[in-house]
């Protein structure tokens, strides 16, 4: 593929992006690109630099240096022309409570030169029956669908969804997942951040992982998981274990990961590892609560690379 064709296949691309706050390097020479029609996910613990990147790409902040391309065109800044092509869902939405659903969509539509018919937005976010309801009377899941609808009012080619399911119950979260997957089916590009690893693994075509202002890994969820090099994970609760127990496990087994609540042992030979683990637990008079055997997942990758939980 030629360089020109490669660039035009990308919805957004950043090269050597930097943003410093005094001695704090929020973004330290980051480069990545997002292909058109992909669900692209940027992961990282709190303070990794994700929000700063998104705010720069949304035009809310200016980078100190680096290059930004939208749909193959270099942008000196994210101005009106670029904002007409993007939709933005912020982490927090402070809606006017005493306004009807239809009215707030009409208000947002007035901000753009081109907008989608109100009825189409209501149908897409499954809120037609709530068109005349006040925002304050919507459930948490309905408010989040409304927020996504407002991000789509200008029929954007690129949609930024910053933690779109935070605080939602499992069913409401699944409903938002369906909405996101439908955006991809429509050919839109989705730039996603999330604190739910299951969400990232389920939705993402491609993932970049950040820590301390730098990109530390990238790939499809499957590629990142396979790079762990282990076929099985033995999980059990951590709460009864002392520091000396964790140290013993780390000496007994090649790869042990300790999260906030659970201990994970990564293994290739399951039967011999289980025998050794059970012998160790009996010798220490410990019960392995909620023990399970599973396949590695994206959260294992994240802990391996950063040594942190996603919310640390």
TIROVO-690440 format. One record per residue: x, y, z of N, C-alpha, C in turn; residue in three letters. Coordinates in steps of 0.1 Angstrom, whole numbers, padded with zeros to 4 digits, always signed. Layout:
<rs>
XYZXYZXYZALA;...
</rs>
This chain:
<rs>
+0008-0012+0000+0000+0000+0000+0009+0012+0000UNK;+0006+0022-0008+0014+0034-0009+0012+0042+0003UNK;+0021+0052+0005+0020+0061+0017+0008+0069+0017UNK;+0004+0074+0005-0008+0082+0003-0021+0074+0007UNK;-0022+0061+0002-0033+0053+0005-0033+0049+0020UNK;-0022+0047+0025-0021+0044+0040-0027+0055+0048UNK;-0023+0068+0045-0028+0079+0052-0043+0081+0051UNK;-0048+0079+0039-0062+0081+0037-0071+0070+0043UNK;-0064+0059+0047-0072+0048+0053-0073+0051+0068UNK;-0067+0062+0073-0066+0064+0087-0075+0076+0091UNK;-0083+0074+0101-0092+0085+0106-0085+0095+0114UNK;-0075+0091+0122-0067+0100+0130-0053+0094+0131UNK;-0043+0103+0132-0030+0099+0134-0022+0110+0141UNK;-0015+0106+0151-0006+0115+0158+0008+0110+0158UNK;+0017+0120+0157+0032+0117+0156+0039+0125+0166UNK;+0046+0118+0175+0055+0124+0184+0048+0135+0192UNK;+0037+0132+0197+0028+0142+0205+0034+0144+0219UNK;+0035+0156+0223+0040+0160+0236+0031+0170+0243UNK;+0030+0168+0256+0023+0178+0265+0029+0177+0279UNK;+0036+0188+0283+0042+0188+0296+0035+0198+0305UNK;+0035+0195+0318+0030+0205+0328+0042+0206+0338UNK;+0050+0216+0335+0062+0217+0343+0071+0205+0341UNK;+0074+0198+0352+0083+0186+0351+0074+0173+0348UNK;+0061+0175+0348+0053+0163+0346+0051+0161+0331UNK;+0055+0149+0326+0053+0146+0312+0040+0139+0310UNK;+0029+0146+0308+0016+0140+0306+0016+0131+0294UNK;+0021+0136+0283+0023+0129+0270+0037+0131+0266UNK;+0044+0120+0264+0059+0121+0262+0063+0114+0249UNK;+0060+0121+0237+0064+0116+0224+0056+0104+0220UNK;+0043+0105+0220+0033+0095+0217+0030+0095+0202UNK;+0030+0083+0195+0026+0082+0181+0017+0070+0180UNK;+0006+0072+0173-0003+0061+0170-0013+0065+0158UNK;-0020+0056+0153-0030+0059+0143-0042+0050+0145UNK;-0054+0055+0140-0066+0048+0141-0072+0046+0127UNK;-0074+0034+0123-0079+0031+0110-0094+0035+0109UNK;-0099+0039+0097-0113+0042+0095-0121+0029+0098UNK;-0132+0031+0104-0142+0020+0106-0138+0011+0118UNK;-0128+0014+0125-0123+0006+0137-0129+0011+0150UNK;-0130+0002+0159-0132+0005+0173-0118+0004+0179UNK;-0113+0016+0182-0099+0017+0187-0100+0021+0202UNK;-0092+0014+0211-0093+0016+0225-0079+0020+0230UNK;-0079+0031+0238-0067+0035+0245-0069+0032+0260UNK;-0060+0024+0265-0061+0019+0279-0049+0025+0287UNK;-0051+0026+0300-0040+0030+0309-0045+0033+0323UNK;-0037+0032+0333-0041+0035+0346-0043+0050+0347UNK;-0050+0055+0358-0052+0069+0360-0039+0076+0360UNK;-0038+0087+0353-0026+0095+0353-0016+0091+0341UNK;-0021+0081+0333-0012+0076+0322-0011+0086+0311UNK;-0021+0095+0309-0021+0105+0298-0032+0104+0288UNK;-0041+0094+0291-0052+0092+0281-0061+0104+0279UNK;-0065+0109+0290-0075+0121+0290-0068+0133+0283UNK;-0055+0135+0285-0049+0146+0279-0048+0144+0264UNK;-0046+0132+0259-0046+0129+0245-0059+0132+0239UNK;-0070+0127+0245-0083+0129+0240-0087+0144+0240UNK;-0083+0151+0250-0087+0166+0251-0079+0173+0240UNK;-0067+0169+0236-0060+0175+0225-0067+0172+0212UNK;-0071+0159+0210-0078+0155+0197-0092+0161+0196UNK;-0098+0164+0207-0111+0171+0207-0110+0186+0206UNK;-0098+0191+0206-0096+0206+0205-0098+0213+0218UNK;-0098+0206+0229-0100+0213+0242-0087+0218+0248UNK;-0076+0212+0243-0062+0216+0248-0053+0216+0235UNK;-0042+0223+0236-0032+0223+0226-0020+0215+0230UNK;-0014+0208+0221-0002+0200+0224+0010+0210+0224UNK;+0020+0206+0231+0033+0214+0231+0040+0212+0217UNK;+0040+0200+0212+0046+0197+0199+0040+0184+0194UNK;+0044+0181+0181+0039+0169+0175+0029+0172+0163UNK;+0026+0162+0156+0017+0164+0144+0004+0156+0146UNK;-0007+0162+0141-0020+0156+0142-0026+0156+0128UNK;-0031+0144+0123-0038+0143+0110-0052+0138+0113UNK;-0062+0145+0106-0075+0140+0106-0079+0136+0092UNK;-0082+0123+0090-0086+0118+0077-0076+0122+0066UNK;-0063+0121+0069-0052+0123+0060-0048+0137+0059UNK;-0055+0147+0065-0051+0161+0064-0044+0166+0077UNK;-0033+0172+0076-0026+0177+0088-0033+0189+0094UNK;-0034+0189+0107-0041+0200+0114-0031+0207+0123UNK;-0031+0220+0121-0023+0228+0130-0030+0229+0144UNK;-0043+0230+0143-0051+0229+0155-0065+0223+0152UNK;-0072+0218+0162-0085+0212+0160-0095+0224+0160UNK;-0099+0228+0148-0108+0239+0147-0122+0235+0143UNK;-0129+0245+0139-0144+0243+0135-0145+0232+0125UNK;-0137+0233+0115-0139+0223+0104-0137+0209+0109UNK;-0127+0206+0118-0125+0193+0123-0136+0189+0133UNK;-0141+0199+0140-0151+0196+0150-0164+0192+0144UNK;-0167+0196+0131-0179+0192+0124-0178+0177+0121UNK;-0166+0171+0121-0165+0157+0117-0164+0148+0129UNK;-0164+0153+0141-0162+0144+0153-0174+0146+0162UNK;-0176+0135+0170-0186+0135+0180-0179+0132+0193UNK;-0184+0138+0204-0176+0137+0217-0186+0133+0228UNK;-0182+0122+0235-0189+0119+0248-0179+0121+0259UNK;-0181+0130+0268-0172+0133+0279-0175+0123+0290UNK;-0165+0122+0299-0166+0113+0311-0179+0117+0319UNK;-0181+0130+0321-0192+0135+0329-0201+0144+0320UNK;-0214+0142+0322-0223+0151+0314-0232+0158+0324UNK;-0231+0171+0325-0239+0179+0334-0251+0184+0326UNK;-0261+0176+0324-0273+0180+0317-0281+0190+0324UNK;-0288+0198+0317-0299+0206+0323-0310+0196+0326UNK;-0314+0196+0339-0324+0186+0343-0338+0189+0339UNK;-0341+0202+0339-0355+0207+0336-0356+0210+0321UNK;-0353+0200+0313-0355+0201+0299-0359+0188+0293UNK;-0367+0188+0283-0371+0175+0277-0361+0169+0268UNK;-0361+0156+0266-0352+0149+0258-0351+0155+0244UNK;-0363+0157+0238-0363+0162+0224-0357+0176+0224UNK;-0360+0184+0234-0355+0198+0234-0340+0199+0235UNK;-0334+0190+0243-0319+0191+0244-0312+0186+0231UNK;-0319+0176+0225-0313+0172+0212-0314+0183+0201UNK;-0325+0190+0201-0327+0201+0192-0317+0212+0195UNK;-0314+0215+0208-0305+0225+0211-0291+0222+0206UNK;-0286+0209+0208-0273+0205+0203-0273+0205+0188UNK;-0284+0202+0182-0284+0202+0167-0281+0216+0161UNK;-0285+0226+0169-0284+0240+0164-0269+0244+0164UNK;-0260+0236+0171-0246+0240+0172-0239+0237+0159UNK;-0245+0229+0150-0237+0224+0138-0244+0229+0125UNK;-0236+0229+0115-0241+0233+0102-0250+0222+0096UNK;-0246+0210+0099-0254+0198+0094-0258+0189+0106UNK;-0270+0185+0107-0274+0176+0118-0283+0165+0113UNK;-0284+0154+0121-0292+0143+0118-0306+0146+0123UNK;-0317+0142+0116-0330+0144+0121-0332+0139+0135UNK;-0339+0147+0143-0341+0144+0157-0347+0130+0159UNK;-0357+0126+0150-0363+0113+0151-0354+0102+0149UNK;-0344+0104+0140-0334+0094+0137-0325+0091+0150UNK;-0321+0102+0156-0313+0101+0168-0321+0094+0179UNK;-0333+0097+0181-0341+0091+0192-0343+0076+0189UNK;-0345+0072+0176-0346+0058+0173-0333+0051+0175UNK;-0322+0057+0172-0309+0051+0173-0305+0048+0188UNK;-0309+0057+0196-0305+0055+0211-0317+0049+0219UNK;-0327+0045+0211-0339+0038+0217-0345+0047+0228UNK;-0348+0059+0225-0355+0068+0234-0367+0075+0228UNK;-0373+0069+0217-0384+0076+0211-0396+0078+0221UNK;-0398+0068+0229-0409+0069+0239-0406+0079+0250UNK;-0394+0084+0251-0390+0093+0261-0388+0107+0256UNK;-0392+0110+0243-0389+0122+0237-0394+0134+0245UNK;-0406+0132+0251-0412+0143+0259-0410+0143+0274UNK;-0401+0133+0278-0398+0132+0292-0387+0142+0296UNK;-0387+0146+0308-0376+0155+0313-0364+0146+0316UNK;-0352+0153+0313-0339+0146+0315-0338+0140+0329UNK;-0343+0148+0339-0341+0144+0353-0349+0131+0356UNK;-0358+0127+0347-0366+0115+0350-0361+0103+0343UNK;-0350+0104+0336-0344+0093+0329-0335+0084+0338UNK;-0334+0071+0336-0325+0063+0343-0311+0066+0339UNK;-0301+0060+0347-0287+0062+0344-0283+0057+0330UNK;-0289+0046+0326-0286+0040+0313-0292+0049+0302UNK;-0304+0054+0304-0311+0062+0294-0303+0076+0293UNK;-0298+0081+0304-0290+0094+0303-0278+0091+0295UNK;-0271+0080+0297-0259+0077+0289-0262+0075+0275UNK;-0273+0069+0271-0277+0067+0257-0280+0081+0251UNK;-0286+0090+0259-0289+0103+0254-0276+0111+0252UNK;-0266+0109+0261-0253+0115+0259-0246+0111+0246UNK;-0247+0098+0243-0242+0093+0230-0249+0098+0219UNK;-0262+0099+0220-0271+0105+0209-0266+0119+0206UNK;-0263+0127+0216-0259+0141+0214-0245+0141+0207UNK;-0237+0131+0210-0224+0130+0203-0225+0127+0189UNK;-0237+0122+0185-0239+0117+0171-0248+0127+0163UNK;-0252+0138+0169-0262+0147+0163-0257+0153+0150UNK;-0243+0155+0148-0238+0160+0136-0233+0150+0126UNK;-0238+0137+0128-0234+0126+0119-0219+0125+0118UNK;-0212+0124+0129-0197+0125+0128-0191+0113+0122UNK;-0179+0114+0116-0172+0103+0110-0163+0096+0121UNK;-0160+0104+0131-0151+0099+0142-0158+0102+0155UNK;-0160+0092+0164-0167+0094+0177-0158+0091+0188UNK;-0156+0101+0197-0148+0099+0209-0158+0095+0221UNK;-0156+0083+0226-0164+0078+0238-0154+0076+0250UNK;-0155+0086+0259-0146+0085+0270-0153+0079+0282UNK;-0150+0066+0285-0156+0058+0295-0172+0058+0294UNK;-0177+0053+0283-0191+0054+0281-0201+0046+0290UNK;-0195+0037+0298-0204+0028+0306-0201+0029+0321UNK;-0193+0039+0325-0190+0040+0339-0203+0042+0347UNK;-0204+0034+0358-0215+0035+0367-0228+0029+0362UNK;-0228+0022+0351-0241+0016+0346-0242+0002+0351UNK;-0254-0003+0352-0256-0017+0356-0253-0026+0344UNK;-0251-0039+0346-0247-0048+0335-0256-0047+0323UNK;-0269-0047+0325-0278-0046+0313-0277-0033+0305UNK;-0276-0022+0313-0274-0009+0306-0261-0009+0299UNK;-0251-0015+0305-0238-0015+0298-0238-0023+0285UNK;-0245-0034+0285-0247-0042+0273-0254-0034+0262UNK;-0264-0027+0266-0272-0019+0257-0263-0008+0250UNK;-0253-0002+0258-0244+0007+0252-0234+0000+0243UNK;-0230-0012+0247-0221-0020+0238-0228-0022+0224UNK;-0241-0026+0224-0248-0028+0212-0248-0015+0203UNK;-0250-0004+0210-0250+0009+0203-0236+0012+0197UNK;-0226+0009+0204-0212+0011+0199-0209+0002+0187UNK;-0213-0010+0188-0211-0020+0177-0219-0016+0165UNK;-0230-0010+0167-0238-0005+0155-0232+0007+0148UNK;-0225+0015+0156-0218+0026+0150-0207+0021+0141UNK;-0200+0011+0145-0190+0005+0136-0196-0001+0123UNK;-0208-0008+0125-0215-0013+0113-0218-0002+0103UNK;-0221+0010+0108-0225+0021+0100-0212+0027+0093UNK;-0200+0022+0096-0188+0027+0090-0181+0038+0098UNK;-0186+0041+0110-0180+0052+0118-0168+0046+0125UNK;-0159+0055+0128-0147+0052+0136-0149+0056+0151UNK;-0147+0047+0160-0149+0049+0174-0136+0049+0182UNK;-0133+0060+0189-0121+0061+0197-0126+0059+0212UNK;-0123+0048+0218-0128+0045+0231-0118+0045+0242UNK;-0122+0050+0254-0114+0047+0266-0124+0040+0276UNK;-0119+0032+0284-0127+0025+0294-0119+0020+0306UNK;-0126+0018+0317-0120+0012+0329-0125-0002+0330UNK;-0132-0008+0320-0136-0021+0321-0129-0030+0310UNK;-0120-0039+0315-0113-0047+0306-0121-0056+0297UNK;-0132-0061+0303-0141-0070+0295-0147-0062+0284UNK;-0150-0049+0286-0155-0040+0276-0145-0038+0264UNK;-0133-0036+0268-0122-0034+0258-0120-0046+0250UNK;-0120-0058+0257-0118-0071+0250-0129-0074+0241UNK;-0141-0071+0245-0153-0074+0237-0154-0065+0224UNK;-0151-0052+0226-0155-0042+0215-0143-0039+0206UNK;-0131-0040+0211-0119-0034+0204-0115-0042+0192UNK;-0112-0034+0181-0104-0040+0170-0090-0039+0173UNK;-0086-0028+0179-0072-0026+0182-0070-0018+0195UNK;-0060-0021+0202-0057-0015+0215-0043-0010+0217UNK;-0042+0002+0222-0030+0008+0227-0030+0009+0242UNK;-0019+0005+0248-0018+0006+0263-0008+0017+0266UNK;-0012+0027+0275-0003+0038+0279+0001+0036+0294UNK;+0012+0041+0297+0016+0043+0311+0027+0054+0312UNK;+0025+0063+0321+0035+0074+0324+0038+0082+0311UNK;+0027+0085+0304+0028+0093+0292+0034+0087+0279UNK;+0036+0074+0280+0041+0067+0268+0033+0055+0264UNK;+0033+0051+0251+0027+0039+0246+0036+0027+0250UNK;+0031+0017+0257+0040+0006+0261+0036-0007+0254UNK;+0024-0008+0247+0020-0020+0240+0009-0016+0230UNK;+0008-0024+0220-0003-0022+0210-0005-0036+0203UNK;-0018-0037+0198-0021-0049+0191-0036-0052+0192UNK;-0041-0062+0186-0055-0067+0188-0055-0073+0202UNK;-0067-0074+0208-0068-0080+0221-0062-0095+0220UNK;-0065-0102+0210-0060-0115+0208-0045-0116+0208UNK;-0039-0106+0200-0024-0106+0199-0018-0103+0213UNK;-0023-0093+0220-0018-0089+0233-0019-0101+0243UNK;-0030-0108+0243-0032-0119+0252-0022-0130+0249UNK;-0020-0133+0236-0012-0144+0232+0003-0142+0235UNK;+0007-0129+0236+0021-0125+0239+0024-0128+0254UNK;+0014-0131+0262+0017-0135+0276+0024-0148+0276UNK;+0022-0157+0266+0029-0169+0265+0025-0180+0275UNK;+0013-0179+0280+0007-0189+0290-0007-0193+0285UNK;-0010-0206+0287-0022-0211+0282-0033-0211+0293UNK;-0030-0211+0306-0039-0212+0317-0036-0202+0328UNK;-0046-0198+0335-0044-0190+0347-0052-0197+0359UNK;-0045-0199+0370-0052-0203+0382-0054-0191+0391UNK;-0066-0188+0395-0070-0177+0402-0075-0181+0416UNK;-0072-0173+0426-0079-0175+0439-0078-0162+0447UNK;-0086-0161+0458-0087-0149+0466-0074-0146+0474UNK;-0071-0134+0475-0059-0130+0482-0061-0127+0497UNK;-0073-0125+0501-0075-0118+0514-0069-0126+0526UNK;-0068-0139+0526-0062-0146+0537-0047-0148+0536UNK;-0041-0143+0526-0027-0145+0524-0019-0133+0529UNK;-0008-0137+0536+0002-0127+0541+0013-0124+0531UNK;+0021-0114+0533+0032-0111+0524+0041-0123+0522UNK;+0044-0130+0533+0053-0142+0533+0047-0153+0524UNK;+0033-0154+0523+0027-0164+0515+0029-0160+0500UNK;+0027-0147+0497+0029-0143+0483+0044-0145+0479UNK;+0053-0143+0488+0067-0145+0485+0070-0160+0482UNK;+0064-0168+0490+0065-0183+0488+0060-0187+0474UNK;+0048-0182+0470+0043-0185+0457+0052-0180+0446UNK;+0057-0168+0447+0066-0163+0437+0079-0171+0436UNK;+0083-0178+0446+0095-0187+0446+0091-0200+0440UNK;+0079-0205+0442+0074-0218+0437+0071-0218+0422UNK;+0065-0207+0418+0060-0207+0404+0067-0196+0396UNK;+0068-0199+0383+0075-0190+0374+0069-0176+0373UNK;+0055-0176+0371+0048-0163+0369+0036-0162+0378UNK;+0037-0153+0388+0026-0150+0397+0023-0135+0396UNK;+0010-0132+0395+0006-0118+0395-0004-0116+0406UNK;-0001-0105+0414-0010-0102+0426-0017-0089+0423UNK;-0031-0090+0422-0039-0079+0421-0044-0074+0434UNK;-0054-0065+0434-0059-0060+0446-0066-0070+0455UNK;-0074-0079+0448-0082-0089+0455-0078-0104+0452UNK;-0071-0106+0442-0068-0120+0437-0054-0122+0434UNK;-0050-0135+0435-0037-0139+0430-0039-0148+0418UNK;-0030-0146+0408-0031-0153+0395-0018-0160+0393UNK;-0018-0173+0390-0006-0181+0386-0008-0185+0372UNK;+0002-0181+0363+0001-0183+0349+0009-0196+0346UNK;+0003-0206+0340+0009-0219+0338+0007-0224+0324UNK;+0016-0233+0320+0015-0241+0308+0010-0255+0311UNK;+0016-0261+0321+0013-0275+0326+0004-0274+0338UNK;-0009-0276+0335-0019-0273+0346-0019-0283+0357UNK;-0019-0296+0354-0020-0307+0364-0008-0306+0374UNK;+0004-0305+0370+0015-0305+0379+0015-0292+0387UNK;+0011-0281+0381+0010-0268+0389-0001-0269+0400UNK;-0012-0275+0396-0023-0277+0406-0018-0285+0418UNK;-0011-0296+0415-0007-0305+0426+0003-0298+0435UNK;+0012-0290+0429+0022-0282+0437+0014-0272+0446UNK;+0004-0265+0440-0003-0255+0447-0011-0260+0458UNK;-0018-0271+0456-0026-0278+0467-0017-0282+0478UNK;-0005-0288+0475+0004-0292+0485+0009-0280+0493UNK;+0012-0269+0486+0016-0257+0493+0005-0252+0503UNK;-0007-0252+0498-0018-0247+0506-0021-0255+0519UNK;-0020-0269+0517-0021-0278+0528-0010-0276+0539UNK;+0002-0274+0534+0014-0272+0542+0013-0259+0550UNK;+0006-0249+0545+0004-0236+0552-0010-0235+0559UNK;-0018-0246+0558-0031-0247+0564-0040-0235+0559UNK;-0039-0234+0546-0047-0223+0539-0057-0229+0530UNK;-0069-0223+0530-0079-0227+0519-0078-0217+0508UNK;-0079-0222+0496-0078-0213+0484-0092-0210+0480UNK;-0097-0199+0485-0111-0195+0483-0114-0190+0469UNK;-0126-0195+0464-0130-0191+0450-0119-0194+0439UNK;-0113-0205+0441-0103-0209+0431-0110-0212+0417UNK;-0104-0207+0407-0109-0210+0393-0097-0211+0384UNK;-0100-0219+0373-0090-0220+0362-0096-0214+0350UNK;-0089-0205+0343-0094-0198+0332-0083-0195+0322UNK;-0087-0190+0310-0078-0186+0300-0073-0171+0303UNK;-0061-0167+0299-0057-0154+0301-0066-0144+0294UNK;-0067-0131+0299-0075-0121+0293-0067-0108+0293UNK;-0074-0097+0288-0067-0085+0286-0063-0078+0299UNK;-0070-0081+0310-0067-0076+0323-0053-0081+0327UNK;-0051-0094+0324-0038-0100+0328-0027-0093+0320UNK;-0029-0090+0308-0019-0083+0300-0016-0069+0306UNK;-0027-0062+0310-0025-0049+0316-0017-0049+0329UNK;-0020-0059+0338-0013-0060+0350+0001-0064+0348UNK;+0004-0072+0338+0017-0076+0335+0026-0064+0330UNK;+0020-0056+0322+0027-0045+0316+0029-0033+0326UNK;+0019-0030+0334+0019-0018+0342+0021-0021+0357UNK;+0018-0033+0361+0019-0036+0375+0008-0029+0383UNK;-0002-0024+0376-0013-0017+0383-0027-0021+0378UNK;-0037-0019+0386-0050-0020+0382-0054-0008+0373UNK;-0064-0010+0365-0068+0001+0356-0071+0014+0363UNK;-0076+0013+0375-0080+0025+0382-0070+0030+0392UNK;-0058+0024+0392-0047+0029+0401-0042+0042+0397UNK;
</rs>
